[in-house]
Amino acid sequence: MIIFIMNKATQQEELDALRSIFDETSLEINDECDEGSLLVDIKLPENFSIQHHTDKQEQIRQVHYVPPIYLRFQYLSTYPSDSPPNVKIECIWLNDEQ
């Protein structure tokens, strides 16, 4: 029981640290479930381009914007004493393998 209380206190300290670093437009925390998500905007350099290969030719495309990446996390009751948090990266332009 003492470890659970210590874990909970450490988790709360980490959530408070995240709140002090990120604003509410980037960070969403659900204190009741000990979970949250961080929105990461991708800032591309000027004149950013990608190469796209088709069966017949190679094309170069200028890219000005890509959708953000979401870092979703959930603390388990055994974190940090015995286990890491669950972390998942979500983005429409990355597949599960990437």
Steps between C-alpha positions, in 0.01 A plus 500: 500500500788738577652439156165578336481832689861584407429413135191721500697792649777463241247480219333819621838678514567398140158619385556833678839532328338437161235763575771752584680434168210472253189712460146362488492511119784246483438292812183325610501307828224290654594485869229246581649242262865604534529546127555774253617605158751746366449658159827555314484740207754434228676809372649433160798691367448729203514331161435156651433236237451126474577255223211287385573193288239356270534208260597729217672800650633683799325817612614767741224671695522814710352450849382794710310326781465160665238417763616486863618197692316397818694346784247319719599368840343316791648437842446157650463463876842332501674796333775600571597238758451189285390592147526775239201702386308387194598729213357510150584727209213579264523680169307464176817506291683225693391139503515276809836357401663841461 
